[in-house]
């Protein structure tokens, strides 16, 4: 779906006149949106959707150029989307911080091999503040991510041979790698107004200022990332170098004392890809901003894929997309596929810490990921309790990547609409314009049968 011609003219005139992002926010308020409070009557003891709201259409080029003029010369008909990578309460009722991922991207097969496409390579990831107002999601503010010298970080991959090669929208022309590029997937806001972000490429933990300048990027030991225009510190365990491509850090939570918890989206490819694809064991890391170091590591065990997503039989579809602090050392952990999701409650028991042990050594055999039953092998595994199976809640969209706690009985969910993109050569028409998937960015409130 596209905004009206008049709506597009309003955006482009505002950008040309140098009007700030508030004009874009006004456009969102005026643009069509669907969604409403749920009319479903839930059975006693059931979780149910109490409210939904949808982001209206904003041309991606206008959005990007209002933040960093001249960064996008052609948005190929793509609207702002992808802000569903994470959601974090902004302090006022119905207001949240969200974060985009690396931008519109897809895959096209060429000579039997998949190529990663970046149709809008000038897009710069951004932290986006939103308000849920009636059945609409309104943009209140947006903060572009920039390097030490104020340049856009971009969402392009960092390193040849470690990351996928980037290509143009039609997969015909190779693009350059960028050591500054970030694939942001998690966001929390610190007490001093700065932000912490989780990144899939490194994987890395990124500290940015209140206005989006990267202050420090923490990466695994041995990554050897060179050429970046911001400080890079090798402070994470080297075993994370075995992260699966596009499955680095996805979830990020901030504990009451300020410590951060990072979730590796999928099992590590240790010792190889096949082991990671077959494994149901991933890892959570605890990071102290005060010490600037990882202070604990925990083993998290997925349920079987057919339990999470009945009818699915591919274990590699399991992933963690969100972790949410809910008091003390307790976390909600989202286990999901693209079609279903379940929220589990865990407690970070200090006796379950494996940091620095044999399973941080990538020569250990069998690896943690290869163990059929880590607990039976003497490895401490976090105990968990199912809070809600979102796949059984009517009105919850697919591909939920962000979860926020509204109050002890209510959660706010946000989906990743992939900027309306699909994979394959049909993602764009003969003129190189997006063939929109029709999937919108939606914030969904779910009321739980019991508090957390």
Secondary structure, 3 states (H helix, E strand, C coil): CCCCHHHHHHHHHHHHCCCCCHHHHHHHHHCCCCCCCCCCCCCCCCCEEEEEEEECCCEHHHHHHHHCCCCCCCCCCCECCCCECCEEECCCCCEEEEECCCCCCEEEEECCEEEEECCCCCCCCEEEEEEEECCEEEEEEEEECECCCCCECCCCCCCECCECCEECCCCCCECCCCCCCCCEEEEEECCCCCEEEEECCCCEEEEECCCCEEEEEEEECCCCCCCCCCCEEEEECHHHHHCCCCCCEEEEEECCCCCEEEEECCCCCCCCHHHHHHCCEEEEEEEECCCCEEEEEEEEECCCHHHHCCCCCCHHHCEEEEEEECCCCEEEEEEECCCCEEEEEEECCHHHCCCCCHHHCCCCCCCHHHCCCCCCCCCCCCCEEEEEEHHHCCCCCCCEEEEEEEECCEEEEEECCHHHCCCCHHHECCCCCECCCCCCCEEEEEECCCCC
